[in-house]
Amino acid sequence: MCGRFSLTATPEQITEAFQLERLPNYETSYNIPPGQKILAVVRLDDGRHKAVNLFWGLIPPWAKDPAISHRLINARAETVAEKPSFRTAFQRKRCLIPANGFYEWAKTDHGKQAHHIHRLDDGVFAFAGLWEHWEKDAETLYSCTIITTAANALIQPIHERMPVIIDRQHYGDWLDKQQPPDRLQALLTHDAYQKMAVTPVSDWVNNPVHDDKHCIAAVY
């Protein structure tokens, strides 16, 4: 799964990477948990990319209670096209979720060891995401989820799942509402984990209240 990540890029780095005109309210964070608004990139009907703030934890439009979002922070790539919670969004409401890294915890004889997975140059990249629009009475929520897949050789020693990363050259393809299902599935199976590193970090990151450089500081 993907339950925590970091985004510490500058606004200039994000706007350049995702071809954006501007950003909404944005603050860097070393420790982003579910259940709050996060930065995402969507495609407008005129083809422009737009950055928006979405609640992390998908709320399908048919949901009676928004609390369902707690169970839908991730969507499995293997079933995302068929599962009722995600299939409509997979067809028409795909997004990119910028990050500089994410965290996974490996089981050890002494408990769980946190790891920060990031690019070797610590540059910004993007998770494959889905978004939805939910309304009930006078309440409106825009939410999202991060798609995960089976871990590759880099991540397997730590966790059996990993978030899907979309290669920068395919950002437009992922956001294109006209993409056929087979092309989308190919993007989900494309391994964009080249030039990435796994860094053991302290248990400081375990507490989502902690949000500073100590979260990504290496320990050996």
Stockholm file with secondary structure:
# STOCKHOLM 1.0

chainA/1-220         MCGRFSLTATPEQITEAFQLERLPNYETSYNIPPGQKILAVVRLDDGRHKAVNLFWGLIPPWAKDPAISHRLINARAETVAEKPSFRTAFQRKRCLIPANGFYEWAKTDHGKQAHHIHRLDDGVFAFAGLWEHWEKDAETLYSCTIITTAANALIQPIHERMPVIIDRQHYGDWLDKQQPPDRLQALLTHDAYQKMAVTPVSDWVNNPVHDDKHCIAAVY
#=GR chainA/1-220 SS CCCCEEECCCHHHHHHHTTBSCCSSCCCEEEECSSSEEEEEEECTTSCEEEEEEEESCCCTTCSCGGGGGGCSEEETTTTTTCTTTHHHHHHCEEEEEESEEEEEEEETTEEEEEEEEETTCCCEEEEEEEEEEEETTEEEEEEEEEEEECCTTTTTTCSEEECBCCGGGHHHHHCTTCCHHHHHHHHHCCCCTTEEEEEBCGGGGSTTCCSGGGTCBCC
#=GC SS_cons         CCCCEEECCCHHHHHHHTTBSCCSSCCCEEEECSSSEEEEEEECTTSCEEEEEEEESCCCTTCSCGGGGGGCSEEETTTTTTCTTTHHHHHHCEEEEEESEEEEEEEETTEEEEEEEEETTCCCEEEEEEEEEEEETTEEEEEEEEEEEECCTTTTTTCSEEECBCCGGGHHHHHCTTCCHHHHHHHHHCCCCTTEEEEEBCGGGGSTTCCSGGGTCBCC
//
